[in-house]
């Protein structure tokens, strides 16, 4: 099962979102929150997390000790 929620603030200059993907049979999931910031017409910055949870042989649980943080800068033309 999955749930994706996204909204915008300050005329969509700030856009938080979260994606949750979970197994219905096992305790296994990916939680992916992130926030995007739009500035100077064509620039966008993003920061996010990938949080893995579950049993060691599960689809996401096998990465339980490998959660990550990422960032991105983007220019649209």
Secondary structure, DSSP 4 states (H G I P E B T S, - for coil): -EEEEE--BTTTTEEEEEEEEE-SSSSEEEEEEEEEEEETTTEEEEEEEEEEEE-TTSTTGGGTT--EEEEEEEE--
